Amino acid sequence: MPTALVNDLLAATPLPALVVESGEWIVAANPEAKRLLGAGIVGRHFANVLRQPPVIAAIEATLQDHQEHQARHMVSTGAQDTPMEVTCRHIAALGPAYPSAVVVSFQDRADVEQAGQMRRDFVANVSHELRTPLTALIGFIETLRGAARDDEAARDRFLNIMEGEAGRMNRLVGDLLSLSRVEAEERVRPTNQIDLAGLLTSTLTSMTPLADNNKVNLTLVAPDPPVQISGDADQLRQVFTNLIENAIKYGGSGGHVTVELREIDRDPVLRAAALDVRVIDQGPGIDSVHLPRLTERFYRADNHRSRQLGGTGLGLAIAKHIVNRHRGRLKVDSEKGNGATFSVILPR
């Protein structure tokens, strides 16, 4: 096979790829491989370019037995190492000068491995969240069957705690099911027309008892005429309920929570006219170190307080997926000691 044809074939390959001939020299490489491994790799011994023993062993094995071999190659990108899956396949002679050769291709596996790690972390987090209340329930049941069998005061106290732990598990399972449904529907854009101002009014009405219990005043600032938008009313109500509830519970120490609905002529990120719903509290605020991770599953800025208040750590993750389904964005602005503002920006 002429070398020029090999170069043309490699250039048409989207993955980084190079050819190593039987004398163990690199005789061809496509632009992707040169960007990955260096511009001057052609003409060098492959072991001086691919210094990692598993890759070297895979190429040598293919040169010897003409069978496909795979290996893992780590590429340093400065901030982190990127895992690459290396596949080595034998090809026929390139001509009299090269009686045997191996095509070595590289495939980025970072996304696949990251997804796998996310699944493992998710299972570990769910197991941890369920194990704590289950352990408490089992312990109290054993106590009630034994030492506290005839102690009415202890029995009532333990039953109250057991009820709280069971409720916590029920909320967690409910949020997991909700998260699953939202993820399944995320690519389906809602088409129903809803009055966003009316939806916010009814949501605030339903949150009034919680606000009264926490001595927090709720205020809605919105245009008088109905504000129509394409959306899923139930899902958007879930988003605003979560944000307002969080503002009352975590930021309610300021005594006031404001919900603002504003019209934006053009949002710079969405590049379109938009509606901005802001939930503003005057509480202690959130340290900036936590802001980038607030929408991660099970991430809590204040883990102990969140558990005490019945949080599952999934509310903002669910809200983010719902907002994504509506082709919008969720934005958080806060400084320690200056309250927090959660903005849901939706395209008109």
Secondary structure as the mmCIF struct_conf table of DSSP 4:
data_model
#
loop_
_struct_conf.conf_type_id
_struct_conf.id
_struct_conf.beg_label_comp_id
_struct_conf.beg_label_asym_id
_struct_conf.beg_label_seq_id
_struct_conf.end_label_comp_id
_struct_conf.end_label_asym_id
_struct_conf.end_label_seq_id
HELX_RH_AL_P HELX_RH_AL_P1 THR A 3 ALA A 11
TURN_TY1_P TURN_TY1_P1 ALA A 12 ALA A 12
BEND BEND1 PRO A 14 LEU A 15
STRN STRN1 ALA A 17 GLU A 21
TURN_TY1_P TURN_TY1_P2 SER A 22 GLY A 23
BEND BEND2 GLU A 24 GLU A 24
STRN STRN2 TRP A 25 TRP A 25
STRN STRN3 ILE A 26 ALA A 29
HELX_RH_AL_P HELX_RH_AL_P2 PRO A 31 LEU A 37
TURN_TY1_P TURN_TY1_P3 ALA A 39 GLY A 40
TURN_TY1_P TURN_TY1_P4 VAL A 42 GLY A 43
BEND BEND3 ARG A 44 ARG A 44
STRN STRN4 HIS A 45 HIS A 45
HELX_RH_AL_P HELX_RH_AL_P3 PHE A 46 VAL A 49
BEND BEND4 LEU A 50 LEU A 50
HELX_RH_AL_P HELX_RH_AL_P4 PRO A 53 ASP A 65
STRN STRN5 HIS A 69 SER A 76
BEND BEND5 GLY A 78 GLN A 80
STRN STRN6 ASP A 81 ILE A 91
STRN STRN7 GLY A 95 GLY A 95
TURN_TY1_P TURN_TY1_P5 PRO A 96 ALA A 97
STRN STRN8 TYR A 98 TYR A 98
BEND BEND6 PRO A 99 PRO A 99
STRN STRN9 ALA A 101 ASP A 108
HELX_RH_AL_P HELX_RH_AL_P5 ALA A 110 ARG A 145
TURN_TY1_P TURN_TY1_P6 GLY A 146 ASP A 150
HELX_RH_AL_P HELX_RH_AL_P6 GLU A 152 GLU A 185
TURN_TY1_P TURN_TY1_P7 GLU A 186 ARG A 187
BEND BEND7 VAL A 188 VAL A 188
STRN STRN10 GLN A 193 ASP A 195
HELX_RH_AL_P HELX_RH_AL_P7 LEU A 196 ASN A 213
TURN_TY1_P TURN_TY1_P8 ASN A 214 LYS A 215
STRN STRN11 ASN A 217 VAL A 221
BEND BEND8 ASP A 224 PRO A 225
STRN STRN12 GLN A 228 SER A 230
BEND BEND9 GLY A 231 GLY A 231
HELX_RH_AL_P HELX_RH_AL_P8 ALA A 233 GLY A 251
HELX_RH_3T_P HELX_RH_3T_P1 GLY A 252 GLY A 254
BEND BEND10 GLY A 255 GLY A 255
STRN STRN13 HIS A 256 ASP A 267
TURN_TY1_P TURN_TY1_P9 PRO A 268 ARG A 271
STRN STRN14 ALA A 272 ASP A 281
BEND BEND11 GLY A 283 PRO A 284
TURN_TY1_P TURN_TY1_P10 SER A 288 HIS A 290
HELX_RH_3T_P HELX_RH_3T_P2 LEU A 291 ARG A 293
TURN_TY1_P TURN_TY1_P11 LEU A 294 THR A 295
BEND BEND12 GLU A 296 GLU A 296
TURN_TY1_P TURN_TY1_P12 ARG A 297 PHE A 298
BEND BEND13 ALA A 301 ASP A 302
HELX_RH_AL_P HELX_RH_AL_P9 ASN A 303 GLN A 308
TURN_TY1_P TURN_TY1_P13 LEU A 309 GLY A 310
BEND BEND14 GLY A 313 GLY A 313
HELX_RH_AL_P HELX_RH_AL_P10 GLY A 315 ARG A 325
TURN_TY1_P TURN_TY1_P14 HIS A 326 ARG A 327
STRN STRN15 ARG A 329 SER A 334
TURN_TY1_P TURN_TY1_P15 LYS A 336 GLY A 337
BEND BEND15 ASN A 338 ASN A 338
STRN STRN16 ALA A 340 PRO A 347
#
